Amino acid sequence: MLSSSFSKICSPLFAIFTVLVIAGCSEPVDPPVAAPVSVSVVVVDNSEVRPSRDFVARTAASAKADLTPRIEAEIREILFREGARVREGQVLVRLEDTRVNADLQQARAELTAARAEIESARKNLERGEEVAGKGYLSDADLDKLKDRFNAAQSRLKTAEASVQKADTNLEYSEIKAPFDGWIGRLNFDVGAVVSPASGPITRVLVTDPLYVEFQLNESDFVAFRRADNGTEEQIANRLSLQLTLPDGGRFEQPGRLDFADVQTDANTGTVAMRAAFPNPDAVLLPGLYVTLRIEEQAGDSRVLVPQSAVQETIEGQFVLLVDEQQKVIQRFIETGTRIGAMLVAESGLDTGEKVIVEGLQKVRTGVTVAPVVKQIDPVTGALTGPDNATADGGAAQ
C-alpha cells in the first residue's frame, strides 16, 4: 500500500526531472539577426563651379518721361488707358485749345500787318534814296525813312516769333508719347486745369530692356580694377548674370553689365552698378527687389556634396559615409559656396564616395546598412532613384 503510494508520487517527479535534464543538454538558440537598415546615399562627383556673387538689387526703368503740360489749359480728352502700352508719337492727352488758337490767329494778323508795313517802308526808302540823289530830299528826312524801315524790320521779326510761339503752344495742346513704353497712373481727370507748375499728368516708362541697379563695395571694386581683366566689353562677355525674383523663381532672360559709376558714394562706400535685362513679356516691373547673381562663364572642377547630408556639431561640419563594407563612417569636412541644393566640399571628400542623405537618424557610426544609390537634383535637392538596394549596395534594378 505504501509502495503503491510512493510510486504514484515519484512518477510525475521523475518525468519533470527527465524534461529538465534533456532541456539542459540541448544547445542554446540564437536570437534572429536584424536586417541592415536601408539608407539613401548619393555618390559625390566633380562638377564645374563658377566663381559667383549674389547682390540685393532693385529693378528700374531704362527710360522714363514725366508728361507735364507746357501751357496752362483745361484737360479736354484722355486718350489712353492707365497701365497700357503706348507708341512713340501717340496722342495721349488733348488740352483745351481755344485760347491758343486765338493767340495764333492774332499773331498771324500781326505778322500780316508787319509785312505790309515793311513793304511800305521799303518802297518809301527806295523813293527817298532816289530823290535824295537829285538833291530833292534832305539827309535828315532820308534818315527818318531809314529808321522807319529798320523799325518795320524789327516788328516783322517780333510778329514772326509770336506766330512761331503761338503755333508751338497749339502743338503743346496735344501731349504725345515721347517713345514706346508703358503708361502709368493718371494724376488729373478731364476738366482739370493744368499748367507747368501742376506737375506731371502721367508718366511713360520703358521696361524692355529693364535696368537692375546694385551696389559694389569700394574695396571689391578697386580689387576688380586692379586685376586688369580687360576692357568693359571683354569683362561683360565673361560674366553671366541671372535674376531670382521675389517669389523665389528664376527669371529666364540672361542679363549683361551695363554701367559702373565713375565715383563712389561717400556715405555708403559703394560704387553704383547697373545691369540690363531683356524684358519682352513685361514680367518685371520697375521697383522690384530681386537677387542678382553674377558668375564667371568658366570655372574649376570641384567636389559637390548635398546640403541635406551635412550635419554640424561644435567640432565642425561632418557627413556620414558608407564604405566598401557597407558600414557607416563619420567624416569631418569643410564646405564653401552654396550652389542650389549643393555645397562645395573644400576638403574631406573625394569623388565616388557615398554620403547618406536619407535615414541619418536611424544609423550610427560602425553599423552595417543597406545603401540605396539615388540621384539628386542639384537645384531643388529632390531625390530620384530606386527604393531598394542590391546585395552589393548598388541601386536595385
NORRAMO-V39757 format. One record per backbone hydrogen bond with DSSP energy under -0.5 kcal/mol. NH is the residue of the N-H (numbers start at 0). CO is the residue of the C=O. E is the energy in kcal/mol with one decimal. If there is no record, write none. Layout:
nh:NH co:CO e:E
nh:NH co:CO e:E
This chain:
nh:4 co:0 e:-1.8
nh:5 co:1 e:-2.4
nh:6 co:2 e:-2.0
nh:7 co:3 e:-1.6
nh:8 co:4 e:-1.7
nh:9 co:5 e:-2.4
nh:10 co:6 e:-1.6
nh:11 co:7 e:-0.7
nh:12 co:8 e:-0.9
nh:13 co:9 e:-2.5
nh:14 co:10 e:-1.7
nh:15 co:11 e:-2.2
nh:16 co:12 e:-2.3
nh:17 co:13 e:-2.0
nh:18 co:14 e:-1.9
nh:19 co:15 e:-2.1
nh:20 co:16 e:-2.1
nh:21 co:17 e:-2.3
nh:22 co:18 e:-2.5
nh:23 co:19 e:-2.2
nh:24 co:20 e:-1.3
nh:25 co:21 e:-0.9
nh:36 co:367 e:-0.8
nh:38 co:369 e:-1.6
nh:39 co:357 e:-1.6
nh:40 co:371 e:-2.7
nh:41 co:354 e:-2.3
nh:43 co:41 e:-0.7
nh:43 co:352 e:-2.6
nh:44 co:303 e:-0.6
nh:46 co:301 e:-2.8
nh:48 co:299 e:-3.7
nh:49 co:47 e:-0.5
nh:52 co:293 e:-2.1
nh:54 co:291 e:-2.5
nh:56 co:54 e:-0.6
nh:56 co:289 e:-2.9
nh:57 co:212 e:-2.2
nh:58 co:287 e:-2.3
nh:59 co:210 e:-2.7
nh:61 co:205 e:-1.9
nh:61 co:208 e:-0.7
nh:62 co:205 e:-0.8
nh:64 co:203 e:-2.2
nh:66 co:64 e:-0.5
nh:66 co:201 e:-2.6
nh:67 co:65 e:-1.3
nh:68 co:198 e:-0.5
nh:72 co:70 e:-0.7
nh:72 co:193 e:-2.2
nh:74 co:191 e:-2.6
nh:75 co:73 e:-0.5
nh:75 co:93 e:-2.6
nh:76 co:93 e:-2.1
nh:78 co:76 e:-0.5
nh:78 co:91 e:-3.3
nh:82 co:182 e:-1.5
nh:82 co:183 e:-0.5
nh:83 co:80 e:-2.0
nh:85 co:180 e:-2.9
nh:88 co:176 e:-3.1
nh:89 co:86 e:-2.1
nh:91 co:174 e:-3.2
nh:92 co:174 e:-1.6
nh:93 co:76 e:-2.2
nh:94 co:172 e:-3.8
nh:95 co:73 e:-3.1
nh:100 co:96 e:-2.3
nh:101 co:97 e:-2.2
nh:102 co:98 e:-2.6
nh:103 co:99 e:-1.9
nh:104 co:100 e:-2.4
nh:105 co:101 e:-2.4
nh:106 co:102 e:-2.3
nh:107 co:103 e:-2.2
nh:108 co:104 e:-2.1
nh:109 co:105 e:-2.4
nh:110 co:106 e:-1.8
nh:111 co:107 e:-2.2
nh:112 co:108 e:-2.3
nh:113 co:109 e:-2.3
nh:114 co:110 e:-2.3
nh:115 co:111 e:-2.1
nh:116 co:112 e:-2.5
nh:117 co:113 e:-2.4
nh:118 co:114 e:-1.8
nh:119 co:115 e:-2.2
nh:120 co:116 e:-2.7
nh:121 co:117 e:-2.2
nh:122 co:118 e:-2.1
nh:123 co:119 e:-2.5
nh:124 co:120 e:-2.1
nh:125 co:121 e:-2.3
nh:126 co:122 e:-2.5
nh:127 co:123 e:-2.5
nh:128 co:124 e:-2.5
nh:129 co:125 e:-1.6
nh:130 co:126 e:-2.4
nh:131 co:127 e:-2.4
nh:132 co:128 e:-1.3
nh:133 co:130 e:-0.6
nh:134 co:131 e:-1.0
nh:135 co:130 e:-2.5
nh:136 co:130 e:-0.5
nh:141 co:137 e:-1.9
nh:142 co:138 e:-2.2
nh:143 co:139 e:-1.7
nh:144 co:140 e:-1.8
nh:145 co:141 e:-2.0
nh:146 co:142 e:-2.6
nh:147 co:143 e:-2.3
nh:148 co:144 e:-2.0
nh:149 co:145 e:-2.5
nh:150 co:146 e:-2.5
nh:151 co:147 e:-2.1
nh:152 co:148 e:-2.0
nh:153 co:149 e:-2.0
nh:154 co:150 e:-2.4
nh:155 co:151 e:-2.0
nh:156 co:152 e:-2.1
nh:157 co:153 e:-2.3
nh:158 co:154 e:-2.5
nh:159 co:155 e:-2.5
nh:160 co:156 e:-2.3
nh:161 co:157 e:-2.2
nh:162 co:158 e:-2.1
nh:163 co:159 e:-2.3
nh:164 co:160 e:-2.6
nh:165 co:161 e:-2.7
nh:166 co:162 e:-2.7
nh:167 co:163 e:-2.3
nh:168 co:164 e:-2.6
nh:169 co:165 e:-1.8
nh:170 co:166 e:-1.7
nh:171 co:167 e:-2.2
nh:172 co:168 e:-0.6
nh:172 co:169 e:-0.9
nh:173 co:170 e:-1.7
nh:174 co:92 e:-3.0
nh:174 co:172 e:-0.5
nh:175 co:173 e:-0.6
nh:176 co:89 e:-2.2
nh:180 co:85 e:-2.1
nh:181 co:204 e:-3.1
nh:182 co:83 e:-2.7
nh:183 co:202 e:-2.9
nh:186 co:200 e:-3.1
nh:190 co:74 e:-2.3
nh:191 co:188 e:-1.9
nh:193 co:72 e:-2.8
nh:193 co:191 e:-0.6
nh:197 co:194 e:-1.9
nh:198 co:194 e:-0.5
nh:200 co:66 e:-3.1
nh:201 co:66 e:-0.7
nh:203 co:64 e:-2.4
nh:204 co:181 e:-2.9
nh:205 co:62 e:-3.0
nh:206 co:204 e:-0.6
nh:208 co:276 e:-0.5
nh:209 co:276 e:-2.9
nh:210 co:59 e:-2.4
nh:211 co:274 e:-2.8
nh:212 co:57 e:-3.0
nh:213 co:272 e:-2.0
nh:215 co:270 e:-2.3
nh:217 co:268 e:-2.2
nh:220 co:216 e:-2.3
nh:221 co:217 e:-2.4
nh:222 co:218 e:-2.3
nh:223 co:219 e:-2.3
nh:224 co:220 e:-2.3
nh:225 co:221 e:-2.5
nh:226 co:222 e:-1.4
nh:227 co:224 e:-1.3
nh:234 co:230 e:-2.7
nh:235 co:231 e:-2.4
nh:236 co:232 e:-1.8
nh:237 co:233 e:-1.1
nh:237 co:234 e:-0.7
nh:238 co:234 e:-0.6
nh:238 co:235 e:-0.8
nh:239 co:294 e:-3.5
nh:240 co:254 e:-0.6
nh:241 co:292 e:-2.2
nh:243 co:290 e:-2.5
nh:244 co:242 e:-0.5
nh:244 co:248 e:-3.3
nh:247 co:244 e:-2.4
nh:250 co:242 e:-2.5
nh:254 co:240 e:-1.8
nh:255 co:275 e:-1.6
nh:257 co:273 e:-3.0
nh:258 co:273 e:-1.9
nh:260 co:271 e:-2.8
nh:264 co:269 e:-3.0
nh:265 co:263 e:-0.7
nh:268 co:264 e:-3.0
nh:269 co:264 e:-0.6
nh:270 co:215 e:-2.8
nh:271 co:262 e:-0.5
nh:272 co:213 e:-3.0
nh:273 co:258 e:-2.3
nh:274 co:211 e:-2.5
nh:275 co:255 e:-2.7
nh:276 co:209 e:-2.6
nh:277 co:253 e:-0.7
nh:281 co:278 e:-1.6
nh:286 co:58 e:-2.5
nh:287 co:284 e:-1.1
nh:289 co:56 e:-2.4
nh:289 co:287 e:-0.6
nh:290 co:243 e:-2.2
nh:291 co:54 e:-3.0
nh:291 co:289 e:-0.6
nh:292 co:241 e:-2.9
nh:292 co:290 e:-0.6
nh:293 co:52 e:-2.7
nh:293 co:291 e:-0.5
nh:294 co:239 e:-2.4
nh:294 co:292 e:-0.5
nh:295 co:50 e:-2.1
nh:296 co:237 e:-2.5
nh:299 co:48 e:-2.1
nh:301 co:46 e:-3.1
nh:301 co:299 e:-0.6
nh:303 co:44 e:-1.7
nh:304 co:342 e:-2.7
nh:306 co:340 e:-2.6
nh:308 co:305 e:-1.3
nh:309 co:306 e:-1.1
nh:310 co:317 e:-3.1
nh:312 co:315 e:-2.4
nh:315 co:312 e:-1.0
nh:316 co:332 e:-0.5
nh:317 co:310 e:-2.7
nh:318 co:330 e:-2.4
nh:320 co:318 e:-0.5
nh:320 co:328 e:-3.2
nh:321 co:353 e:-1.8
nh:322 co:320 e:-0.5
nh:322 co:326 e:-2.5
nh:325 co:322 e:-1.7
nh:327 co:366 e:-2.1
nh:328 co:320 e:-2.3
nh:330 co:318 e:-2.5
nh:332 co:316 e:-2.1
nh:333 co:346 e:-1.9
nh:335 co:343 e:-2.8
nh:338 co:341 e:-2.9
nh:340 co:377 e:-3.0
nh:341 co:338 e:-2.0
nh:341 co:377 e:-0.5
nh:342 co:304 e:-2.7
nh:343 co:336 e:-2.1
nh:344 co:302 e:-3.0
nh:345 co:333 e:-2.0
nh:345 co:343 e:-1.0
nh:346 co:333 e:-1.4
nh:351 co:43 e:-3.0
nh:352 co:349 e:-1.4
nh:353 co:321 e:-0.6
nh:354 co:41 e:-2.4
nh:354 co:352 e:-0.6
nh:355 co:319 e:-2.9
nh:356 co:39 e:-2.8
nh:357 co:39 e:-1.5
nh:361 co:358 e:-1.2
nh:362 co:359 e:-0.8
nh:365 co:327 e:-3.1
nh:366 co:363 e:-1.6
nh:368 co:325 e:-2.9
nh:369 co:36 e:-3.2
nh:370 co:368 e:-0.7
nh:371 co:38 e:-2.7
nh:372 co:370 e:-0.6
nh:373 co:40 e:-2.8
nh:374 co:383 e:-3.3
nh:376 co:381 e:-2.5
nh:377 co:375 e:-0.6
nh:380 co:376 e:-2.5
nh:383 co:374 e:-2.6
nh:385 co:372 e:-0.5
nh:389 co:393 e:-2.3
nh:392 co:389 e:-1.6
nh:395 co:387 e:-1.6
